[in-house]
Structures are given as C-alpha cells and as structure tokens.
Amino acid sequence: MNLSFKLSRSNYRNLVIGTDTKILLKNGQYTTAINFDNAASTPPFVSVMEEINHFAPMYSSIHRGTGYKSQLSSKVFEEARSIVLKFVNADPSRDTVIFVKNTTEAINKLSYRLWDGNKRSVILSTWMEHHSNDLPWRNKFQVDYVQTDSSGKLSLDDLESRLIKHKGNVKLVTVTGASNVTGYVNPIHKIAELAHRYQAKIHVDGAQLVPHNSVNMNPKNALQSIDYLTFSGHKMYAPFGTGVLIGPQETFKKGISEYVGGGTAETVTHDWVVWELPPHNEEAGTPNLMGVVALAAAIKTLTTLGMKNIDQYENQLTNYANSKLRSIPGITVYSHTDTGEPRIGVIPFNVNGIAHEQVATILSNQAGIAVRTGCFCTQPYIQRLLSISPRQMDLFRKRRDIPRPGVVRLSFGLYNDFSEIDVLMQLLERISKHPTSYI
C-alpha cells in the first residue's frame, strides 16, 4: 500500500478495514457501525491484510527448512525482530525480541524468567494495573502496590517510599504505560530513573501505550531506559494473535523457559539438553509467522503515519468527546487531565440511574455504537475509582447473582472521527434526559 503521500486526517479512515460496514439495528434498519472499543482490539489496517495476502503464497516452515519458501519465511520472521526493536528504539546489541501470543503471555513469561526462588524479592506493581500485570507475579514474589491519588493517577512519591521501604529487595517495578481505564499516560522514564536509583529494573506494559504514542526504550539519560517492554499486535491494527516481549538477552540465557519443546533445544539426549540461545529458547513450537508478518506490516504503517501525528489527532478526538460528555447533565466522567497532560483516547463514564451494561446495550441497539463496559480486567482500580469498599466487594464474592459494578468505556482509534462522536453524544443526551424510557 502506498503511504508516501502526505496524509491528512480524513485519510486515516481509509487505512482501516471495515470502517463503513453496515450493521442491523434492533428496529430492523441498517446503519454504519461505530466502534469505540479500540482499547480491547483494533480492526486491521488495509496494509496489513494486503501484506498477509501478498506473503501467503510464500508461507512455509521456518528456521530449519532448506526449500526456498522456508528460507524466505525464516528471513521474514527474523527481520521482524529488527523492525520491532527499531520501532521502540531498543538496543539491538543488548535486547532481544521474543514473539508470544499477546501481552498477557509476555508478562507471564517474564515473571517465570525473573523468578529466582528468593522469597524476599519484591515486585512493585500499582493500583492501576491490568490483571495481566498483577496476577502473574503473585504466586512467585512478594507483590506491593504503588498508590494512586483521588483522580486515579499514579503517585511517584509513594513509588519512591516503597522502593525505600523494601531496602534493595525490589527486583522489578512493573507499570502500565497507559491506563486502559482512564487513559492516563504514566511518566515511564521518571519511573525508570527512580527504579534504577534503587537498584531495581522496570517493566512497562505497553499494550495501551505502544499503539498510540512514540516509545523510546533508550533515551539519552541511561537511568531512564526501559529494561522490559511488552505489547500486542491486536491492539495496533494487526490481528492474528502476536505479542512481544523485549528485554536484555542476558535475562533469557539463565535457567529454562516455562515452555519447552520443538525449536528450543540445540542438542538433546535422554540425559542432558543444550538449549538454544535467546530468543529461540523461548519460542517453543511452530511460531505464528502470519501474526509476525501482520505486526511488522502494522509497525511500518504506524511509522509512516508518525506516532506524534497519531497521538495529536487522537488527543483532539478525546478532548472533543470529553468536553461534550461533561456538558451533558447526569453523566459522571472518571478521568481528569489538564490541557497538555499526556493521555491516550480512553474515557470512562457512567449515566446516572442506568447500569453500565444497559447503557452499552442501548448504544448498540439504537445507533450501532460499540463500547465496552465493566471493569476491563482492572477490578481493584475500578473499585477505587468508584469508591467501592472491601465490605461491598465481599458481598460480590458471596453472591454471584447480583450486578457487578463498572463503567462505560470509550476508546478511540486513529480512524474514528468527530461526526461519530456527535452521533454518540446526541444519543447520550436523550438517554440522560429520559433514562426511564430506556430501562
């Protein structure tokens, strides 16, 4: 796909498949679907699907095949690692790229590889983390949680206090680059500097950050470098199930991967094994070559568009939607950012008097608008944002038949436009004025 021309914002929409798809409403009429659920998964780039179709005739086994297609497939697969490293300015002489299914698998893999059996080792997570950056650490390390303030923003003061409290036993500070609930972008380089000053490493869950912002793993100040980064293709316009774990090769030379089998061993007898070097010792079984092809194609398109341009446009969408939402009586918005404060295009809200699930159903049935509701795999964070007490949560544990708390989430992609937001706001105004008509 030719992207050499200067792209205007109106052209973004043409880069994504399915933006003009007609869907059936509850009243039997058709409308153009509106997708505001991009934080979960994005639709594919046209360029990604074109690359998949172009490559498909050459698809073959990789690494040990001698045929032309196999050799080409191996070359494409390995070159993709360089494309990923360059995209986030990782250090090719130090870092390696391990391809996995998604961010969740990447973080689980990292948790196994960092586990040293030392019961005093501490992982500092935060109150705003996705379950995928919390649960994998719990059965291997002591886990402590950095506080968030009343607006749900991370407290750097509390982070430093906990680094001091644990007296050099913090093995890793693991933090989301951007919240999938509030859209807040964390100051990852300041966090990295704090972690490194107290002899800890840093991992950034980049699932929400990487698709929307420029990420630099190696800034000029070495103290601010990012040790480990994880992210997923399906949130950056590349379906087919590929995720990425980036980190120092040394991390993966010691010990044994949690998954072993075909492709991970160089020499095997019944008595001993010589393991492959990273990253191959971490990629057991036949790899997801098509997923890697898709990810590389998406990165090329995002790079051509320019991450700063994408961030700027999505911020305009977010600011526009925020101002509209806050002008509608009966709507509570749970994220708060000042002008110029970094954020991604995610807005959580509720409509007074209507359950979050009902709001989503109404939007879908009435206007073909897709949003997401619930806790978005960040239940402790939602509990704090909604001021839900531990006693209330204990009731939910005992009774599974009562409605769960949650919020409605808007999340924008680069292909969304202002007219789609207008359609949403007009319907929300009607719902807020006459909530009983929709219950």
N, C-alpha and C positions, 0 to 999 in steps of 0.2 A: 504493500500500500504506500503510495507516495505522500509523504508528510513534509516535503521540503518547502512547501509554500508557507507563508506566514499565516498562522491560524487565528481567526477571530473567534470570539466566544460562541457565536452562533454555529460555528462549525463543530464544536465539541460533540454536539448531539449526534452528528453523522458518523462519529468514530465508534459508536457503541451499537451493538446488535439489539434489536427489539424495542427501541425507544418509541416507535409508532405502532406497536402491536395493539390491536383492538381486542377488548375482552367483554364478556357478557355481564351486565349488571343484574341485580335481583329483579328489576322491573322488566327484564326481557330485552332491554335496549343495549346497544354496543357503545363503548367509549374507549378512548385511548388510555391505556394503563399508565398510571403514575407510580413510580417506585421511589419511596423514601425509606427504604430498608437496606441501604447500601453498606452499613456497618456490619451486617451479617454476611452478605455476599454481594458482589457486583456482577452485572451482566458482562459478557465478554466483549473485548474490543473486536472490531471488524478485522483489524490487522492480525490479531491472534488466531482467529478462525481461518483466515487466509493462509497463515503460516502453517497451521496444522494440516490443512488440505494440500498445501504445496509439499510438505515434508512426508506426508503419509506414504506415498509410493516407495520411499527410501527407508521406511521404518524397519528396523531389524534388531537382533540381539546386540548387546554391546560388550566391550572390553576384551573378549577372547575370540570372537569370530574372525575368520580370515577373509570372508567374502567382502565385496566392495560395499554393499549396503551396511554390513555390520561395521566396517571400518569407518564409514561416513557417520553412522549413528553414534559410534563411540566418540568421534571428533566433536560432533554437535553437543553431546552430553557434557563432555569435559570443558568445552569452550563456554558453556553456560555458567560454569563456576566463575570464570573471569568476568563475565557480564554482570553477575550478581555482586562480586567484590567491588567492581568499579562503581556500580550504582550507589553504594553506600560508603565509598571511599575507605574500604577495609584495606589492610596491609597484605598484599599477596605473598610477601616473603615470610609473614608470620601467621596469617589467618588461613583457615580452610573453610570451605562451604560444604555442608552436609545436607543432602536433599532428603526430606521426610514427607509425610502426608500433609501436615498442617502445623500451625504454631503450637497446638497442644502437644503433639508428638515431639516437636523440637524441644519444648521445655521439659517434658518428661525425660527425654534422652539426656539433656544437660543435668538434670537432677541426679540421675544414675551415675553419670561420669564424674560429678563433683563429690559424690558421696565417698567419704574416706573412713567411715566407721567411728569417727571421733564424736562421741556423744556431747562434747562441749561446743561443737561447731554450730554457729547460728546463721540462719538465713533471715535477712531483714526484708520482709515484704511490706505491703502497705494496705491501708483500709480501702483503697480504690481499685484493687486488682480484680481482674477476671479470675474465675475459679481455676483456670488453666495455669495461672501464675501464683497459685496458692496451694491447691491440693497436692500437686506432685512433690512438694517439699516437706509435707507434714510427717510422712512416715520414715523420714531419713534424718531430719535435722530438728534442732530447736528452731521454731519459727516465731519471730516477733513482728509486730505490725506498726509501721510508722503512721502517726495520726493524720487525719485531715481536719481542716478548720470547719467553721459553721457553714461555709459555702461549698464544702466538699473538696477544697484544694489541699494539696499535699503540703505538710509543714516541714520545711528544711531544718528549722530549729529542733524539731522533735527527732528528725533523722540523725542529726549530729549528737543529740543527747543519748540516743540509743547506741550509736557507734561507741560513744564514750563508756556507757554503762556496761557493754559486753567486753570491754578491755581486750581488744585484739582477737576475740573469738568469732567475729563476724566474717564468714567465708565469702558471702555474696550479698550485695544489695540488688534485689530484683524488683524492677519497677516498670509499670506501663509507660510507654512513650506518650500515649494519648488515651484518655478515658473513653471507653465505648458507651458510657452512660451520660457523662456531662460534656464531653468534647474537650475537656481541659488538656492542654499540652504541657507535660512536665518539663522542667529545666534539666534535661538529662545530662548536660555537660557539667552543670553545677553539682548535680548529684554524684556524677562520676568523680569529680575532684574531691568531694567530701569522703566518698568511699575509699579512694586511693590514699588520702592522707591518713586514714586509719587502717591501712593495710588490708582493705577488702577489695574484692572485684565487683564489677557491675554487669548486670544483665538487663537489657531493655527488651521488653515485649513490644515489638514494633508492629503488631498486627493492624492496629488502627493508625499508627503514625506514618509508616513507610508509604502507603498508597497516596498520602495527601501532602506530605512535607518532605523537603530535602533532608536527608540524614547523612551525617558525617561521622564515621566511627573514629577518625583520626584527625582531630583539629590540631592547630599549631601547638597548643598547650597540651603536652603529653599527659598531664594529670587528668585532663578532661576526656581522654579517649574512652571509647566503649569497648569493654572486653568481649561481651557476648551480645549478639542480636538475633532475634527470631522474628519471622513474619510468614505470611501465607499468600499464595498466588490468587486464591479465590476471592480475596478482598481487594485485589488490584487488577481486575478485568481479565484474569487468566484462570479459567476453570480447569478441570481435570485433576485436581487434588494434589498439589505440590506445596510443600512448606520448606523453609530454610532455617538452618542453624549455622551461624557464623561464629567462629571463635578460634583461639590460638591452637595450632596443630599440637602443641605440647599437651594440651588437656586430654587429647584423644589417643595419645601414644601409650599411656599407662593404663593398666587394667584391661578389662574386656567389656565390650558393648553389651547392653542388656538384650539385644537381638543379635544372634549369630547364625551363620549358615552359608549358603552359596554366596561367593563373592567376597567374603570377609576374611578368608584364610589363604595364605600363600602355600603352605605345606601342612599336610595332616597325616598323622599315623594314629593308631589306637592308643598311643602312649603320650603324644605331645602334639602341639599345634604351633606353627609360626604364623602369626596374624599379619594381614596386610597392613600397610601404613595408612594413616588418615588421608583422605576421608573414606577410603574404600572399606576399612574395617568396621565402619559404622553403617554401611548401606547393604544390609543383608537382603538376599533375594534379587529377583529381576526388578530393576528400578523403573520408576514411572517416567519413561522417556518422553512421552507425549505431554505430560504435565510440565516437564522441564522445558520443552520446546515452547509451550504456551507461556510460561513465566518469562523466558528470555525475550519472547516477542513483545510481551506487555511492557517489560522494562525498556525496551528500545523505543516503544511508542511514548511512554511517560517521559523518557529522557528528551525526546524530540519536542514534545509539548513544553517541557520545562516545569519542574516541580514548583518553582516560585510562581509561575503563571497559574498553575492549577490551584495552589494554596490561595492566591489572591482572589480568583474567581469564586471558589467555594466559600471564602470568607464573606464575599458580597452577598451570596445566597443566604448564608447563615445570619448575617446582620439584618437582612431584609425580613427573613422569617421571624427572627427574634422580635423585631420592632412591631410586626403585625400581631404576633401572639400576645405580647404584653399589652396591646391596646384592646384586647377582647376581654370583657368582664367575665369572671367565672373561670378563668384559666390560670393555673399556677405553673410557672416555669422554674425548674430546679437547677439551672446552671446560670452563673453570673460572671461575666467577663467585662472588663473595661475596654474602651476603644484602643485598638492596637495590641491588646493582650493576645498572645498566641492561642489558637484553638483550632479544632477541626469541625467539620459540619455536622455536629450531633447536638440535638436539643431534646431534653426530657421534659415532659409536661403532663398535667392531668386536667381534666374538665370536672369542675365541682359537681358532685351529685351523680356522676356516671362512672361506673367501674372502667378501669383502663381497657379491659378486654372488649367491653361493649363499644367504646369509642372506636377501636380498631375495626370492629365488625361493621359499624355504621359507615366509616370512611370507605371501606371496601365495597359494601353493598350499594351505597348511594353514588359513589363517584369513581370507583375503581382505583382508589388510593391505597397503596400498600405501606403500612408502617409496622413496627414491632412493639410488643408490649410485654410487661412482666418485669423481671429483674436482670435479664441479659447475662446470666451466669456471673453476677456480681452481687450476690444477696447481702453480705454484710454492708456493702457500700449503700445499697438501696435502703436498707434498714436504717442506716444513719441519716441519709438524706430525708427520709420520711418520718424520722423520729419514732421509730418502732422500738419498743422496749424489749429486753430479753424475756420478760414475762409474757408479753404478747407472742413472741416467737415460739415460746414453749408451747403455747396453745396450738400453733400451727403444726408442731411436731406430733402432738397427741391426736389432732383431728385433721385428717386429710380431706374432709368433705367441705371445709369452709373456704371461701375465696381467698386467694393469696394476694398480698399487697404488690404493688408495682406501679409503673408509669408507662406512658406512651412515648415512644422514641422516634423522632425524625432523624434520618441520617442521609446526607446528600452525597451524590457523586458528581463528577465533572460534567455529566451530560444533562443534569437537571437544569431547569430554567425558571425564571421568575413567574411566568404565566402558570406553571404548575403549582407554585406556592400560592398564587392568588386563588386558584380553584380550591385548595385545601382551606385557606382562611375563610373564604365565603361560607363553606360548609360548617366550619367550626363556629363561626358567628351564629349560624342558625341553631346549631346544637346547644350552644351556651345560653341562647335566649329562650329556647323551648326544650329543655332537657327531658321533660316528661313525655314529650311526643316521640322520643327516640328509645325510651326504655321499654 
